[in-house]
Amino acid sequence: MKFAQPNVQPSFGQLKSTPQVNLSALSSPVLSLLSLLASIVLWGQVAVAQSEIRHGVLPLTRLSDWESQTDITLSTGTLAELEVDPNFEGDFRLIYDTATQILEGYQVVERAGYFPENAGIPRDQQLARAQAVYRFYLLPNSNGLILYRSPSEDTARYMIRKPGVGFLLPQP
């Protein structure tokens, strides 16, 4: 079935115009995204302060063991010490903000697992006092930053480790 096309020619006063794009209507985030994409295309990469590799919950004993491996652990300390740590390269503000919220979504329990006292608390939201929530970052200098916090301590802690050793760090 063919549809008839109207044969209408615009007169001089009815010329069709092309749509106008109002660039001032584009929001700042859109322009930022376009700028980021342009830099990727032009230079092939973008400098990133740090990138999160993985996160989860670990026993505090595991983290303590890693801290004591002085041949591959470059530095350790509390969150307040990270800002001046010579091995840290990255966005301290992002790490600080993450540390302040890292325990959100967890409920502290005496022992994590499927126990009667934990009825109604989903397993993935339970956090025992002997555990810590961690975030693992790859820093611009290729070192690994492990940021962690436990309900048994009033601050977050960190360790910076050499690349290519332990905790599945990428090879340099």
N, C-alpha and C positions, 0 to 999 in steps of 0.2 A: 504494500500500500504506500503510495507516494502522497506526500502532503504538498500542497501548493504553497510556494514561497511568494509572499507579497512582493510586488514589483514597485516599490516606493522609492523614489529618488528624493533625497533631501534637497530642499530649496536652499538658496544662499543663506537665509537666516536660520536654517535648521541643521547646519553642519554638525556632524558628530564630533565630540571632543574626547580625547583620551582621559582616562581617570587620573586624577591628581592624588599623589601620596603626600600626606601631611607628616613630615619627619618630626615635627615638634610633638606629635602625638605619641611617638615611640617613648616608652619609659626608659629610665636609666638602666635597669637590669637588662633590658633587651640590648641596649647599646653596649653594655659591658660584655654580654655574651658574644655579640658580634665582634667586638674587639679581641676577645680571647680566641675565638675561632680564626680570626685573621692572623693573629700571632702564631697559632699552631701551623697554619698553612704556610706562612712566610718563613718561619724559623724552624719549624719541625718539632719544637718542644716548648714547654712552658715551665718556668721555674716554680716549683711547689715547695712550700715550707716543710711539709712532711706528709707522708701518706700512711693511712692506717692499713695494716696488713691483716690483722686479725684481732679478735677480742673474745673474752669469755671469763670463766671462773677457774681458778687453780688453788690447790692447797698452799698455804703460806710456807710450808716446809720446802716445796719445790722452788718457790721464789727465793727463799733464803739460801738454798743450795746454789742457785745460779749466781746470786750476789757474791758468794764466797769463792767463786772461780776467778781468782785475780788475774790469771793469764789471759782471759778473754773478756772479763768485765772491766770496762774502762773507768766507770764511776758509778756511785750510788748515792742516794740521799733522800731528803724530804723535798716536797714540792717547792718550798721556799728556796732551797739550794739550787734547784735546776736552772733558774734564770741566770746565774753566774757561773754555771758549770762550763769549763773550757771545751768539753767534748760535745756540748749541745749546740746544734745549729737548727733553728726552726722557729716557729711561731709560738712563743711562750704563752701568749694570751689564749690561743686555742687550746693548748695543753692545760692551762689553768682552768679554763671554763669546763673542759671535759672532766677534770679532776673533781670539781665541785658538784658535778651531776652524776658521777660514775656509779654511785650506789642507788640511784633512783630506779624504781621498778623491782627492787629486791626486798624481801622481808627477812630479817635476821631471825634465825632459828638456832636452837641449841645443837641439833644434829640434823644435817640435811638428808633428805631421803623420804621414802614412803613409810613414815612412822605415824602412829595415832595422834601424836601431838601436832603434827603438820597437816592434819586433815583440812581440806579446803584451800590449801596453799599449793598452787601448781609447782611442780618440781623445778622448773626452769626459773622460778622466781624466789627460790629458797637460797639463803646465803648463811652458812655456818660461820661462827666467829673465827674458826681456824682456816677460813678461805678468804680469797681476795678476788675482786673483779679487776681484770686487767685490760689494757689496750696496748697493742704492739704497733709501733710506728717505724717506718723506714725514714731516716733523716737525710737531708740533702748531701751530707758527707759520707753516706752509705753505712753509717752506724745504725744500730737498732736501739730504739728507746722503748722500754717496757714501763708503762705507767700503771700503777696498781694502788688499790685502796681496800682496806679491810675494815669491817665494823669494829674490830678490836683496837684500832688506832684512830686518833682524831685528825689525821692528815693523810694525804696521798704520798706515796713513795715512788721512786723511779730507779732504774738502772740503765746504763748505756753500755751496749756490748759491741764487740768488733763484728764486722760483716763476715759471713761465710762460716760461722761457727755457732753451734747451738741454736736452738729455737728456730731452725730452718731459715736462717738469714740468707739472703741471696749472696752469691759470690761477687766480689768486686770486679 
